[in-house]
Every structure is written in C-alpha cells, then in structure tokens.
Amino acid sequence: MIEIGMAIFFVILSVIYTVFARDYSFGTFYAPKAGFMPIIVGTTATILAIINLFMTTAKYRHRQTKEREVLLTRYQIKKIFLYSLGLVIYVVLLKTVGFLTATFLATLYLIKVAGGKNWRLPIIVAIGVSVGFYSIFQYLLRVMLP
C-alpha cells in the first residue's frame, strides 16, 4: 500500500512542478525560452508518474503473496522531501540566477541528497550537465539560454 501512496505523491508533485513551470515563457522548439526545459521535464515527469501509478496499482492488485509492508523510515521520508524541495527550488532559481547556474546548483544538490559521498564526482557531473545543456542549446539548437 505504501507503494501506491508514493506513486500518488509523485503524481501530485510532478503536477505541481509543471504548474509552477508554466509561469515561465516556453517559446518554441526552434527558439526556446526559460520555461522550455522545466515544462518538458514537468510534463514528462507527470506522464511517467501516472504510468508508474497505474503499474503499481496493477501490481498491488495482482499480488498473490501477503507480505508484511515495510513503512518508510524517517531517513527515507527526509530524503524524499529534500529531493522534492530541490526540484521546486530549481524552478525558482531559474528566474533569479539563470539556467546554467540553476542547473549546476540543482544537479549538485540532487546528487548530494541522493547519496553522493564526496564532492569531486558530484561537481564533475554538475559541470558536465550544465556544459552539456549549454552546448546543446548554444551550438546544436542555436538559441540563447536565459
């Protein structure tokens, strides 16, 4: 039953993220603006969360064995909350510090919350993600990032 609750939580969270992301201008596929990636990510997350909810519900209904449910520990609940908070803050940071800085900070934060033990690999990955997105938008799509 906890799996269904978590699936519902992620549907709600992704819908809220998408609603907040709609405050930013989307632009077009050829000339994206600040809301381009957040809206695409939010919509994709919502679709995937709904699919996950249906799959989890179907699995729960067809479960043959009666296993004892394990409730989430406080540590796991805290991690889920911090991860979700980071995604919401990312949308807010987009407007204030810009796409590259917000993406770098959000990636670094999310890796650390997910369990990054040291700082070296998370920093390298965050730089790679930021530079990668910059390269895609600047050189491949030929559009300016906000």
Buried (B, 14 or more C-beta within 10 A) or exposed (E): EEBBEBBBBBBEBBBBBBEBBBBBEBBEEEEBBBBBBBBBBBBEBBEEBBEBBEEBBEEEEEEEEEEEEEEEEEEEEEBBEBBBEBBEBBBEBBEEEEBBEBBBBBBBBBBBBEEBEEEEEBBEBBEEBBEEBBEEBEEEBEBEBB
